[in-house]
Amino acid sequence: MKNYRIQKSPFTVPTTEDKLIQEHWGDSMNTPQISIARMVAPPGWSEPHQTPDFDEFTLIVSGKKQIEIDGDTVVLQAGESILVNKGARVRYSNPFDSDCEYIAVCTPAFSPESVHREEP
């Protein structure tokens, strides 16, 4: 048995919007301690507020992303990153004119049950 695993085929998470989510590690790969996903949010994309049970790190690869955290609004650009601690009320969006590509890392792994999205 090898002491490593290579991910060559990330799981594409089905969405009802035009957002691309490619989960490299997480529940889909039986790594509940962490999830790592590449995402592309199209212009105009947003999601409801949430209060997750996990810490979320976000690294912007290209474009810009807006994040509302406990009443503060932060805009990240390519090369910038942020840690949003579990329990914070947060809302992610891309109100800008171009795609935003980013990497999200959640500890423990993201799950629909642990994100606690508010009704729109």
N, C-alpha and C positions, 0 to 999 in steps of 0.2 A: 504494500500500500504506500502510495506517495504522500508526502507531507505538503502537498499543494494541489490546487484545482485551478484550471484556466477556464475563463468564461469567454466563449467565442460566439455564443448565440443568446444574447439577452432576451428576456421575456418582454414582448411589447404589450403593455397594459392597455386593454380596450378602454376608450374614453368616448363620451358623448359629444365632446368638443373637438376642435382641430389640434389639440395639444398632443405632442408625441412624448410618450414615456417609455423608455427602454430600461427595465430593471435588470442590472447586472448581478446584483446580490440582494437577497431579501427573502421574503416568504417563498417566492417562486423557486429559489435555489436552496431552500432549507438552511438559511442562515438568519435565524430570528434575532440574533444579537445586533445585526446591522443591515441596513439596506443602502445600496448605492445605485443611483439611477441617472441616466443622461436624459435631459428633457429639452424640448423645444416648444416654447410658448409663442403662438402667433400674435400679431398685433390685435389689440382689443380683447385679449383673453383675460379672464379673471375667475376667481373661485370664491365661494362663501367664506366668511370668517370661520376659524376653527380654533380649538384649544387642545392641541395634541398632548399625548402621554409620552412623547419622545422628544429628544433634542434634535434639531435639524440644522445642519450646516449646508450652506449654498455657496457655490463658486460660479461666478458668471464667466462664461467662455466668450460669448459675443452678445451684442445688444445691451439692453437695459431692462431691469426688473424693478417694480415698485412693491414694497412690503410695508404693510401697516401692522405695527406691533404695539399693543396696549395703548393705542391713541397716537403714537408717533408714526410719521411716514418717512421711510428711508428709500432712496433710489440708489441701486447698485449698478455699476457699469462693468464692462469686460475687465477682468483681472482683479476685481474686488470680491470679497467673500463676507459672510455673516454667519453667526451662530445665533439661532433663536432657541431659547431654553424651553423645555417642556413646561406646559401650564400657561404659557403666554397666549393671549388672544391675538391671533395673527391672520392676515389676509394677503395672499399673493396675487399680483396682477401684472399685465403688460399693456399699459395704456398708450404705448409708443407706436411709431410707424413701421418698425421692423421686428423680425423674429428675435427672441431672446433664447439663446442656447445656454444651458447651465447644468451643473452637476449637483445633485442633492444627496446628502448622506444623513441618514436617520439612525439614531441609537436609542433604544432598540429599534428593530426594523419597523418601517411603516406598515400599518394595516388599516383597512377601512374602519375597524372597530376602535382603534386607538387614536384616530384623528379628531373625532368629535366635531364634525362640520355642523354649522348652524344651518337651519332652513333658510333658503334665499327669500 
